Amino acid sequence: MTNYNQIRRKSKEIKIGKIAIGGNNPIAVQSMVNVSGYDAVYSQMKELEMAGCDIIRMTVPDADAVKVLAKLKESDLTMPIVADIHFDYRMAIEAAMAGADKIRINPGNIGSEDRVKAVVNVCRAKNVPIRVGVNSGSLAKSKLEAFGRASAAALAESALENVRLLEKYDFDGIVVAVKSSSPYTMVSANKILADACKYPIHLGVTEAGTRHGGILKSAAGIGGMLLQGIGDTIRISLTDRPVEEVKEGIALLKSLSFYSKPTLDIVSCPTCGRTKIDIISLAAEFEERTAGIALKQNCKVAIMGCVVNGPGEAGDADFGIAGGVGEAVLFKKGKIVCKIPEDCIVSTLLGELEQYK
């Protein structure tokens, strides 16, 4: 894993249940349940937990949802649960009392400062952090009028204004998020935030869209921020099953070498006229057969189309193959070991992988 902390913006460490974010802690992957009722929510949260989700969010609009939250906190779930609150400050208070590990609010849309203060007082007493969340769709009318549109500056200033409001009541257990459906706006707003406050930043491109487009937008926005050392927790927002958000969030961190657990890094060439074996099918089969595999140490595997790009270009791989005519050479750390027939390539790679499990 690349040492993200070498380039990372220094932020305050915040505890969310058993997870700590900010500081030197690993980047946490989040999602949000899209069902209601205890049985459905529990089942979905369990699936997300098994998929590697670090923090899960649920909407808490009413007293029934508070009861579900309380029951979830008594279950065998170990993920921190964030209560998502809109408008009704009383639900924020009730959720904190029911055991929520974090409260997500937009202080600007829950009413008077007295209401914000009431939420802060309970969260301080229960040691529950608050995530200040602002996005293009929830920007206050006053900010839209002042800035003319939901610009990066408007989003950042709205979030910072709400941060200052919480600080006014001597509260600093804060996580900040500014989101937009535009990766460019999201990146620009988060740059402003990163320079202006010390708190952990949650990254996401909101309303990113369906699977393919949503992944691309999220990779551009979130990935762009992480490569600049900005970001402590992420959500890949997709119009899809929540578990897919988690899988893609983990995949993004792996692609940047920022994932905190041992990973399998598969590199493969784009093919060209020199390729004499079916490298596309071989790479796809190996990727499919190793999906979700648990390793004890990082491993980089190269699947290359020819010896020109094989041991040399992928010389830093732990092992890999380079194609010939109906066969391939197996190499380790750039050194050719032996030749193998094409129909044995995947099984050979899987065999080599065993020592890393």
Residue pairs with C-beta under 8 A, 6 or more apart in sequence:
1 257
1 258
1 259
1 260
1 263
1 298
2 256
2 257
2 258
4 27
4 226
4 229
4 258
5 24
7 227
7 228
7 229
8 24
8 229
9 194
9 201
9 229
9 230
10 23
10 198
11 22
11 23
11 198
11 199
11 200
11 201
11 232
12 22
12 23
12 172
12 174
12 198
12 199
12 200
13 20
13 21
13 22
13 23
13 25
13 200
14 20
14 21
14 22
14 129
14 173
14 174
14 175
14 199
14 200
15 127
15 129
16 55
16 80
16 82
16 101
16 102
16 129
16 175
17 55
17 79
17 80
17 81
17 101
17 102
18 78
18 80
19 25
19 28
19 54
19 55
19 80
21 28
21 175
21 200
21 232
21 233
22 175
22 199
22 200
22 232
25 232
26 259
26 260
27 226
27 231
27 232
27 233
27 234
27 253
27 258
27 259
27 260
28 54
28 55
28 232
28 233
28 234
29 52
29 53
29 54
29 55
29 233
29 234
29 235
29 246
29 249
29 250
29 253
30 53
30 54
30 55
30 56
30 57
30 82
30 202
30 233
30 234
30 235
30 249
31 48
31 53
31 56
31 57
31 235
31 242
31 243
31 245
31 246
31 249
32 56
32 57
32 58
32 59
32 84
32 235
32 242
32 245
33 41
33 44
33 45
33 48
33 56
33 57
33 58
33 242
34 44
34 242
35 41
35 44
36 65
36 68
37 68
38 68
38 71
38 72
41 58
41 68
41 72
42 72
42 75
42 77
44 242
45 56
45 58
45 72
45 77
45 79
45 81
46 77
47 243
48 56
48 79
48 242
48 243
48 246
49 56
49 77
49 78
49 79
51 243
51 246
51 247
51 250
52 246
52 247
52 250
53 79
53 246
54 79
54 80
54 233
55 79
55 80
55 82
55 101
55 102
55 233
56 79
56 80
56 81
56 82
57 81
57 82
57 83
57 84
57 104
58 65
58 68
58 69
58 72
58 81
58 82
58 83
58 84
59 65
59 84
59 86
60 66
60 69
60 83
60 84
60 85
60 91
60 94
60 95
60 100
61 86
61 88
61 91
62 91
63 94
65 91
66 91
66 94
66 95
66 98
67 98
69 81
69 83
69 95
69 98
69 99
69 100
70 98
70 99
72 81
73 81
73 98
73 99
73 100
80 101
80 102
81 99
81 100
81 101
81 102
82 100
82 101
82 102
82 103
82 104
82 131
83 91
83 92
83 95
83 96
83 100
83 102
83 103
83 104
84 104
85 91
85 92
85 95
85 103
85 104
85 105
85 110
86 106
86 109
87 109
87 110
87 111
88 110
89 105
89 110
89 111
89 115
89 116
89 118
89 119
92 103
92 105
92 110
92 119
92 122
92 123
93 118
93 119
93 122
95 103
96 103
96 119
96 122
96 123
96 126
96 128
97 122
97 126
100 128
101 128
102 128
102 129
102 130
102 131
102 175
103 119
103 123
103 128
103 129
103 130
103 131
104 130
104 131
104 133
105 119
105 130
105 131
105 132
105 133
106 132
106 133
106 134
106 138
106 162
107 116
107 132
107 162
107 165
107 166
108 134
108 138
108 140
108 158
108 161
108 162
109 138
109 140
110 116
110 119
113 165
116 165
116 166
116 169
117 169
119 130
120 130
120 166
120 169
120 171
121 169
122 128
123 129
123 130
123 171
123 173
124 170
124 171
124 173
127 173
128 173
129 173
129 174
129 175
130 166
130 171
130 173
130 174
130 175
131 174
131 175
131 176
131 177
131 202
132 159
132 162
132 163
132 166
132 174
132 175
132 176
132 177
133 177
133 179
133 202
134 155
134 158
134 159
134 162
134 177
134 178
134 179
135 155
135 177
135 178
135 179
135 180
135 206
136 150
136 155
136 179
136 180
136 181
136 182
136 185
136 206
137 150
137 206
137 207
139 150
139 154
139 155
139 158
140 158
143 154
143 157
143 158
144 150
144 154
146 154
147 153
147 154
147 157
150 180
150 185
151 185
152 180
152 185
152 186
152 188
152 189
152 191
152 192
153 189
153 192
155 178
155 179
155 180
155 185
155 189
156 178
156 189
156 190
156 192
156 193
156 196
158 178
159 176
159 177
159 178
159 189
159 193
160 193
160 196
160 197
163 174
163 176
163 197
163 199
166 172
166 174
167 174
172 199
174 199
175 199
175 200
175 201
175 202
175 232
175 233
176 193
176 197
176 199
176 200
176 201
176 202
177 201
177 202
177 203
177 204
178 186
178 189
178 190
178 193
179 186
179 204
179 205
179 206
180 186
180 189
180 205
180 206
181 205
181 206
181 207
181 208
181 217
182 205
183 205
183 217
183 218
183 220
183 221
183 224
186 203
186 204
186 205
186 206
186 221
186 225
187 221
187 224
187 225
190 201
190 203
190 225
190 230
190 231
191 228
191 230
193 201
194 201
194 230
200 232
200 233
201 225
201 230
201 231
201 232
201 233
202 231
202 232
202 233
202 234
202 235
203 221
203 222
203 225
203 226
203 230
203 231
203 233
203 234
203 235
204 218
204 221
204 222
204 234
204 235
204 236
204 237
205 214
205 217
205 218
205 220
205 221
205 222
205 237
206 237
207 237
208 214
208 215
208 217
208 218
208 236
208 237
208 238
209 217
209 238
209 239
210 238
210 239
210 240
211 238
211 239
211 240
211 244
214 236
214 237
214 238
214 239
214 240
215 236
215 238
215 248
218 236
218 237
218 238
218 248
218 252
219 252
219 255
222 231
222 234
222 236
222 252
223 252
223 255
223 256
225 231
226 234
226 253
226 256
226 258
227 256
234 249
234 252
234 253
235 245
235 249
236 245
236 248
236 249
236 252
237 245
238 244
238 245
238 248
250 259
253 259
253 260
254 263
254 265
257 265
262 294
262 295
262 296
262 297
262 298
262 299
262 356
263 295
263 298
263 299
264 290
264 293
264 295
264 298
264 299
264 301
264 353
264 356
265 298
265 299
265 300
265 301
266 283
266 286
266 287
266 290
266 300
266 301
266 302
266 303
267 300
267 301
267 302
267 303
267 314
267 317
267 320
268 279
268 283
268 302
268 303
268 304
269 275
269 279
269 303
269 304
269 305
269 306
269 309
269 313
271 279
271 280
271 305
272 305
272 306
274 305
274 306
274 308
275 305
275 306
275 323
276 305
276 306
276 323
276 324
276 325
276 326
277 305
277 323
277 324
277 325
277 326
277 327
277 328
277 342
277 345
278 342
279 303
279 304
279 305
279 323
282 303
282 345
282 346
283 303
285 346
286 301
286 303
286 346
286 349
286 350
289 346
289 350
290 350
290 353
293 353
293 357
294 357
295 356
295 357
296 356
296 357
297 356
299 318
299 353
299 356
300 316
300 317
300 318
301 317
301 318
301 319
301 320
301 349
301 352
301 353
302 310
302 314
302 317
302 319
302 320
302 321
302 322
302 331
303 320
303 321
303 349
304 310
304 313
304 314
304 320
304 321
304 322
304 323
305 322
305 323
306 322
306 323
306 324
307 322
307 323
307 324
307 329
309 322
310 320
310 321
310 322
310 323
310 329
310 331
311 320
311 322
311 329
311 331
311 334
311 335
311 336
312 334
314 320
314 322
314 331
314 334
315 333
315 334
316 333
316 334
317 331
317 333
317 334
318 332
318 333
318 356
319 330
319 331
319 332
319 333
319 349
319 352
320 330
320 331
320 349
321 328
321 329
321 330
321 331
321 340
321 345
321 348
321 349
322 328
322 329
322 331
323 342
324 339
326 341
326 342
327 339
327 340
327 341
327 342
328 339
328 340
328 342
328 345
329 336
329 337
329 338
329 339
329 340
330 336
330 337
330 338
330 339
330 340
330 348
330 352
331 337
332 352
340 348
